[in-house]
Amino acid sequence: MSAKEVTQERRMLKLKHVATLVGARAESRPEGSPYVGLENIQSRTGKLLSVQGLEGDEFADGTSTVNLFEPGDVLFGKLRPYLAKAWVATFAGACTTEALVLRPKDCIRSDYLCRSLLAPDFIREVDTATFGSKMPRADWADIGNIEIYVPPLGEQAEIERDLATQAGHISALIDAKQSLMDLLAEKRCSLIANAVTRGLNPGARMRESGIDWLGEVPAHWGESRIAWMFTERDERGRPDLPLLEVSIHGGVRVREFSSERIEQTAADPNTYKVALQGDICFNKMRMWQGAVGTVPQDGLVSPDYVVAEPVRQLNSSYYGRVLQTPQFSAEAGRRSHGIVWDRLRLYWEEFRDMVVPIPPLAEQDLIVAAINNAEAQIEALSSATKASMTLLEERRAALIAHLVSKAKNAD
């Protein structure tokens, strides 16, 4: 073996030989100490998105035990490692026990170590060593034995400078595209809310509706209590129908099952409520968050949902949109019952007393068509933006992999 080959062999070092696993823990977060969960670390970038508050929050992992870290330590997410979450600590604090706390030895810089942990080849190797199908985790015994390339410290600094410049440009482009995605989501929400409460004619004469959540409406519209437009449907015993669910952002849709996610209650479909196409259905516990929509096809829904059947001629899709507006959701929250905010429930008795606008039926149809058309355009732009973001993320990952291994390949 040549001297050159020996040098290269010595530079390929196991992770446990260049970083020490910090075992410092506490039974609870030290008072006044910031807390970092995996959700606070951005995938693949090494960025910290946020820090959980210093007073009164529950830990994201649902436990009281925390790992402790110091400035310069590197946190690496061992839960679902394919998400590639690593961060160089810039302050002392506590973190989830699902993050390994690694303290670099004298031969490696913290920033270079973090970049190495984010390299696609390293992530793939960690991912092959995970256990658990639903929430895969990796163990330090396996992670610590993975080799990384460790050039001289001066070379590490040069690599980090290159990455900070080149990857920084790519990250800025990704951030700009994410801002566009956020603006498109806001535009969609605003467009729907304006269309269903103000109509499509910006020059229409307006009047006060007298309804706090609704405000002004076109002068030719009416208003009505929901009780005059819908009645509660509480039908059971149709086991032949598919199962439906209501989501906060997706409305009502057919429930998808996997081999790992089978509801126990699904074994007895006779406990489920019947919801027919054109009905309105909402989750009592999540109505204040917008978990409501128009039923797209006949099916079965959870017995904890409310199903409302139209009793007059109307466009159910229009009213599904009305009930999803932030204004209506806020009113639903005000009328809901419960002590804890995230467990508030809206029952039929309160729902039926709420007031909604009544545009002419033909106008309801036009509003729904206009919303569907605008959503299709927004979705097309969003899809194109997502695709370009994916390409940029792949380019950034390839750049990191190339620069981290550049010196190794040059030997």
C-alpha positions as CSV (number, residue, x, y, z in Angstrom):
1,M,0.0,0.0,0.0
2,S,1.4,3.4,-1.0
3,A,1.9,6.3,1.4
4,K,-0.8,8.2,-0.5
5,E,-3.3,5.3,0.1
6,V,-2.4,5.2,3.8
7,T,-3.0,8.9,4.1
8,Q,-6.4,8.6,2.4
9,E,-7.3,5.6,4.7
10,R,-6.5,7.6,7.8
11,R,-8.7,10.5,6.6
12,M,-11.7,8.2,6.3
13,L,-12.7,8.1,10.0
14,K,-15.6,6.6,11.8
15,L,-18.0,9.3,13.2
16,K,-17.4,8.1,16.8
17,H,-13.7,8.8,16.3
18,V,-14.2,12.5,15.4
19,A,-17.2,13.3,17.6
20,T,-18.2,12.3,21.1
21,L,-21.8,11.5,21.9
22,V,-22.9,13.8,24.7
23,G,-24.9,12.0,27.4
24,A,-25.9,15.0,29.5
25,R,-29.7,14.7,30.3
26,A,-32.2,16.3,32.6
27,E,-35.5,15.0,33.8
28,S,-37.1,18.2,32.8
29,R,-36.0,21.3,30.9
30,P,-33.9,23.6,33.1
31,E,-35.8,26.7,34.0
32,G,-35.2,29.5,31.5
33,S,-33.5,27.1,29.0
34,P,-34.5,27.3,25.3
35,Y,-35.8,24.0,23.9
36,V,-35.2,22.7,20.3
37,G,-37.3,19.9,18.9
38,L,-36.8,18.3,15.5
39,E,-39.6,20.3,14.1
40,N,-37.5,23.4,14.8
41,I,-34.7,22.3,12.5
42,Q,-35.1,22.6,8.7
43,S,-34.5,19.6,6.6
44,R,-31.2,19.4,4.6
45,T,-30.1,22.9,5.3
46,G,-28.7,22.9,8.8
47,K,-30.9,25.9,9.7
48,L,-32.7,26.5,12.9
49,L,-36.2,27.6,12.1
50,S,-37.3,28.6,15.6
51,V,-36.8,28.0,19.3
52,Q,-39.6,27.0,21.6
53,G,-40.5,29.6,24.2
54,L,-39.0,29.8,27.6
55,E,-42.1,29.5,29.6
56,G,-44.9,27.0,29.8
57,D,-44.7,24.9,26.6
58,E,-45.0,21.2,26.5
59,F,-42.2,19.3,24.8
60,A,-42.8,18.4,21.2
61,D,-41.8,14.7,21.8
62,G,-44.4,14.4,24.7
63,T,-41.7,13.6,27.3
64,S,-40.1,15.4,30.2
65,T,-36.6,14.1,29.7
66,V,-34.4,16.2,27.5
67,N,-30.8,16.1,26.2
68,L,-28.6,19.1,27.0
69,F,-26.2,20.8,24.6
70,E,-23.6,23.5,24.5
71,P,-22.5,26.0,21.9
72,G,-20.5,24.2,19.1
73,D,-22.3,20.9,19.6
74,V,-24.0,19.4,16.6
75,L,-27.6,18.1,16.9
76,F,-28.5,15.2,14.5
77,G,-32.1,13.8,14.3
78,K,-32.1,10.1,14.7
79,L,-35.9,9.9,14.3
80,R,-36.8,9.6,10.6
81,P,-33.2,10.4,9.6
82,Y,-34.1,10.6,5.9
83,L,-35.4,14.1,6.8
84,A,-31.7,15.1,7.2
85,K,-32.0,17.3,10.2
86,A,-28.7,18.6,11.7
87,W,-27.8,21.9,13.3
88,V,-24.7,23.5,14.9
89,A,-25.7,24.9,18.3
90,T,-25.1,28.6,18.8
91,F,-26.3,28.7,22.4
92,A,-26.7,26.3,25.3
93,G,-30.1,24.6,25.8
94,A,-32.2,21.5,25.9
95,C,-33.4,19.4,23.0
96,T,-35.6,16.4,22.2
97,T,-34.1,13.0,23.1
98,E,-34.7,12.1,19.4
99,A,-31.7,14.2,18.6
100,L,-28.2,13.0,19.1
101,V,-25.9,15.6,20.6
102,L,-22.4,15.3,19.1
103,R,-19.4,17.2,20.4
104,P,-16.6,17.6,17.7
105,K,-13.1,16.5,18.6
106,D,-10.0,18.6,17.8
107,C,-9.7,17.2,14.3
108,I,-13.0,18.5,13.0
109,R,-14.9,21.8,12.8
110,S,-18.5,21.9,14.0
111,D,-19.7,23.4,10.7
112,Y,-17.9,20.8,8.6
113,L,-19.2,18.0,10.8
114,C,-22.8,19.3,10.3
115,R,-22.3,19.4,6.5
116,S,-20.9,15.9,6.6
117,L,-24.0,14.7,8.5
118,L,-26.3,16.3,5.9
119,A,-24.4,14.8,2.9
120,P,-26.8,12.5,0.9
121,D,-24.4,9.5,1.1
122,F,-24.3,9.7,4.9
123,I,-28.1,10.1,5.2
124,R,-28.6,7.1,2.9
125,E,-26.3,5.0,5.0
126,V,-28.0,6.0,8.3
127,D,-31.3,5.3,6.7
128,T,-30.4,1.7,6.0
129,A,-29.6,1.1,9.7
130,T,-33.0,2.3,11.0
131,F,-35.5,0.1,12.9
132,G,-39.2,0.6,13.2
133,S,-41.6,0.9,10.3
134,K,-43.9,3.7,11.3
135,M,-41.4,5.9,13.1
136,P,-37.9,4.7,11.9
137,R,-35.0,5.5,14.2
138,A,-31.3,5.0,14.0
139,D,-29.0,4.1,16.9
140,W,-25.7,5.7,17.8
141,A,-24.1,2.2,17.8
142,D,-24.7,2.1,14.0
143,I,-24.4,5.8,13.2
144,G,-21.1,6.1,15.1
145,N,-19.5,3.4,12.9
146,I,-20.3,5.2,9.6
147,E,-17.1,6.7,8.1
148,I,-16.8,10.3,6.9
149,Y,-14.0,12.1,5.2
150,V,-12.0,14.3,7.5
151,P,-9.5,16.6,5.7
152,P,-7.1,19.0,7.5
153,L,-8.8,21.8,9.4
154,G,-7.7,24.4,7.0
155,E,-9.3,22.5,4.1
156,Q,-12.5,22.1,6.2
157,A,-12.6,25.9,6.5
158,E,-12.1,26.3,2.8
159,I,-14.9,23.9,2.0
160,E,-17.3,25.6,4.5
161,R,-16.5,29.0,2.8
162,D,-17.4,27.6,-0.6
163,L,-20.6,26.0,0.8
164,A,-21.6,29.2,2.5
165,T,-21.3,31.1,-0.7
166,Q,-22.7,28.7,-3.3
167,A,-25.3,26.9,-1.2
168,G,-26.3,30.2,0.2
169,H,-27.3,31.4,-3.2
170,I,-29.4,28.3,-3.8
171,S,-31.0,28.6,-0.4
172,A,-31.9,32.2,-1.1
173,L,-33.7,31.1,-4.3
174,I,-35.5,28.3,-2.4
175,D,-36.6,30.8,0.2
176,A,-37.9,33.2,-2.4
177,K,-39.9,30.4,-4.0
178,Q,-41.3,29.4,-0.6
179,S,-42.4,33.0,-0.1
180,L,-44.2,32.8,-3.5
181,M,-45.9,29.6,-2.3
182,D,-47.0,31.3,0.9
183,L,-48.4,34.2,-1.1
184,L,-50.3,31.9,-3.4
185,A,-51.9,30.2,-0.4
186,E,-52.9,33.6,1.0
187,K,-54.2,34.7,-2.3
188,R,-56.3,31.5,-2.6
189,C,-57.8,32.0,0.9
190,S,-58.5,35.7,0.3
191,L,-60.0,35.0,-3.1
192,I,-62.4,32.4,-1.8
193,A,-63.4,34.5,1.3
194,N,-64.1,37.6,-0.9
195,A,-66.0,35.6,-3.5
196,V,-68.4,33.8,-1.2
197,T,-69.1,36.9,1.0
198,R,-68.8,39.8,-1.4
199,G,-69.7,38.2,-4.8
200,L,-67.9,38.5,-8.1
201,N,-68.9,42.1,-9.0
202,P,-66.6,44.6,-7.3
203,G,-69.0,47.4,-8.3
204,A,-72.1,45.9,-6.7
205,R,-74.0,48.0,-4.2
206,M,-73.3,46.8,-0.6
207,R,-75.2,46.8,2.6
208,E,-74.6,45.8,6.2
209,S,-75.7,42.3,6.8
210,G,-76.1,42.8,10.6
211,I,-74.1,39.7,11.1
212,D,-70.8,40.3,13.0
213,W,-68.7,37.6,11.2
214,L,-70.1,38.5,7.7
215,G,-70.1,42.3,7.6
216,E,-71.1,43.9,4.3
217,V,-72.8,41.8,1.6
218,P,-74.2,42.7,-1.9
219,A,-77.5,44.5,-1.4
220,H,-79.5,41.9,-3.4
221,W,-78.3,39.0,-1.2
222,G,-80.3,37.6,1.7
223,E,-79.3,35.9,5.0
224,S,-80.7,32.9,6.8
225,R,-80.1,30.8,9.8
226,I,-78.6,27.4,8.9
227,A,-81.6,25.7,10.4
228,W,-83.8,27.0,7.6
229,M,-81.4,25.6,5.0
230,F,-80.1,22.3,6.4
231,T,-81.3,19.6,8.7
232,E,-79.2,17.1,10.7
233,R,-78.8,13.7,9.1
234,D,-78.2,10.9,11.5
235,E,-78.6,7.8,9.5
236,R,-76.7,4.5,10.2
237,G,-76.5,1.0,8.8
238,R,-75.0,1.4,5.3
239,P,-71.9,-0.8,5.6
240,D,-71.5,-1.0,1.8
241,L,-70.5,2.7,1.6
242,P,-66.8,3.9,1.5
243,L,-65.3,5.6,4.5
244,L,-64.9,9.4,4.3
245,E,-62.9,11.8,6.4
246,V,-62.8,15.6,7.0
247,S,-59.5,17.4,7.0
248,I,-58.7,21.0,7.9
249,H,-57.2,21.8,4.5
250,G,-58.8,19.2,2.2
251,G,-62.4,19.2,3.1
252,V,-64.3,15.9,2.8
253,R,-62.6,13.1,0.9
254,V,-62.4,9.3,0.7
255,R,-60.3,8.0,3.5
256,E,-57.1,6.2,2.5
257,F,-55.9,3.2,4.4
258,S,-52.5,1.6,4.6
259,S,-51.5,-1.7,6.1
260,E,-50.2,0.3,9.1
261,R,-53.2,2.4,9.7
262,I,-56.5,0.7,10.2
263,E,-59.1,2.3,12.5
264,Q,-60.6,-0.1,15.0
265,T,-64.0,1.5,14.6
266,A,-63.8,0.8,10.8
267,A,-64.4,-2.9,11.7
268,D,-68.0,-2.0,12.6
269,P,-69.3,0.4,9.9
270,N,-72.7,0.3,11.4
271,T,-71.4,2.8,14.0
272,Y,-70.6,5.3,11.2
273,K,-73.0,8.0,10.0
274,V,-74.2,8.1,6.4
275,A,-73.2,11.2,4.4
276,L,-74.7,11.6,1.0
277,Q,-73.4,13.6,-2.0
278,G,-74.2,17.2,-1.6
279,D,-74.4,17.1,2.2
280,I,-72.3,19.3,4.4
281,C,-70.1,17.5,7.0
282,F,-67.9,18.8,9.7
283,N,-65.7,17.5,12.5
284,K,-67.2,18.8,15.8
285,M,-63.7,19.1,17.4
286,R,-62.0,20.8,14.5
287,M,-64.8,23.0,13.1
288,W,-63.1,26.1,14.5
289,Q,-60.1,25.2,12.4
290,G,-62.0,24.8,9.2
291,A,-62.5,21.0,9.2
292,V,-65.7,21.2,7.1
293,G,-66.7,20.6,3.5
294,T,-69.2,19.4,0.9
295,V,-69.6,15.6,0.6
296,P,-68.3,14.6,-2.8
297,Q,-69.9,11.2,-2.9
298,D,-72.1,8.9,-0.8
299,G,-70.1,7.5,2.2
300,L,-69.7,6.9,5.9
301,V,-68.2,9.3,8.4
302,S,-67.1,9.2,12.0
303,P,-70.0,9.2,14.5
304,D,-68.3,12.3,16.0
305,Y,-68.9,14.3,12.9
306,V,-72.0,16.3,12.1
307,V,-73.8,15.7,8.8
308,A,-76.1,18.4,7.5
309,E,-78.6,17.7,4.7
310,P,-79.9,20.5,2.4
311,V,-83.7,21.1,2.8
312,R,-83.9,23.8,0.1
313,Q,-82.5,24.4,-3.4
314,L,-78.9,25.6,-3.1
315,N,-75.4,24.9,-4.3
316,S,-73.8,22.8,-1.6
317,S,-70.3,23.5,-2.9
318,Y,-70.9,27.2,-2.4
319,Y,-71.9,26.7,1.3
320,G,-69.0,24.3,1.8
321,R,-66.7,27.2,0.8
322,V,-68.5,29.7,3.0
323,L,-68.1,27.4,6.1
324,Q,-64.3,27.1,5.4
325,T,-63.7,30.9,5.5
326,P,-61.5,32.1,8.4
327,Q,-64.4,34.5,9.4
328,F,-66.9,31.6,9.8
329,S,-64.3,29.4,11.5
330,A,-63.7,32.2,14.1
331,E,-67.4,32.4,14.7
332,A,-67.6,28.7,15.0
333,G,-64.9,28.8,17.7
334,R,-66.8,31.5,19.6
335,R,-69.9,29.2,19.7
336,S,-68.0,26.0,20.5
337,H,-68.0,24.4,23.9
338,G,-65.0,23.2,26.0
339,I,-62.4,24.2,28.5
340,V,-59.3,23.6,26.5
341,W,-59.0,25.6,23.3
342,D,-57.8,22.7,21.1
343,R,-60.7,20.5,22.3
344,L,-63.6,22.8,21.6
345,R,-66.6,21.2,20.1
346,L,-69.3,22.7,17.9
347,Y,-72.6,20.8,18.2
348,W,-75.6,20.8,15.8
349,E,-77.6,23.0,18.2
350,E,-75.1,25.9,17.9
351,F,-74.3,25.3,14.3
352,R,-78.0,25.5,13.2
353,D,-78.4,28.9,14.8
354,M,-75.5,30.5,12.8
355,V,-76.4,32.8,9.9
356,V,-75.0,32.5,6.4
357,P,-75.5,34.6,3.2
358,I,-78.0,33.6,0.5
359,P,-77.0,34.8,-3.0
360,P,-79.4,34.0,-5.8
361,L,-78.9,30.3,-6.9
362,A,-77.5,31.2,-10.3
363,E,-75.0,33.5,-8.6
364,Q,-73.9,30.7,-6.2
365,D,-73.2,28.6,-9.3
366,L,-71.1,31.4,-10.9
367,I,-69.1,31.9,-7.7
368,V,-68.3,28.2,-7.4
369,A,-67.2,28.1,-11.1
370,A,-65.0,31.2,-10.7
371,I,-63.4,29.8,-7.5
372,N,-62.7,26.4,-9.2
373,N,-61.1,28.2,-12.2
374,A,-59.0,30.4,-10.1
375,E,-57.9,27.5,-7.9
376,A,-56.8,25.5,-11.0
377,Q,-54.6,28.4,-12.1
378,I,-53.1,28.8,-8.6
379,E,-52.5,25.1,-8.3
380,A,-50.7,25.0,-11.7
381,L,-48.4,27.8,-10.6
382,S,-47.9,26.1,-7.2
383,S,-47.0,22.8,-8.8
384,A,-44.5,24.5,-11.1
385,T,-43.0,26.3,-8.2
386,K,-42.8,23.1,-6.1
387,A,-41.0,21.3,-9.0
388,S,-38.4,24.1,-9.3
389,M,-37.9,24.0,-5.5
390,T,-37.3,20.3,-5.7
391,L,-34.7,20.8,-8.4
392,L,-32.9,23.4,-6.4
393,E,-32.9,21.2,-3.3
394,E,-31.4,18.4,-5.3
395,R,-28.8,20.8,-6.7
396,R,-27.9,22.0,-3.1
397,A,-27.6,18.4,-1.9
398,A,-25.4,17.5,-4.8
399,L,-23.2,20.6,-4.1
400,I,-22.8,19.6,-0.5
401,A,-21.9,16.1,-1.5
402,H,-19.4,17.3,-4.0
403,L,-17.7,19.8,-1.8
404,V,-17.5,17.6,1.2
405,S,-15.9,14.9,-0.8
406,K,-13.9,17.1,-3.2
407,A,-10.6,16.8,-1.5
408,K,-11.0,13.1,-1.0
409,N,-11.6,12.5,-4.7
410,A,-8.6,14.6,-5.5
411,D,-6.2,12.4,-3.5
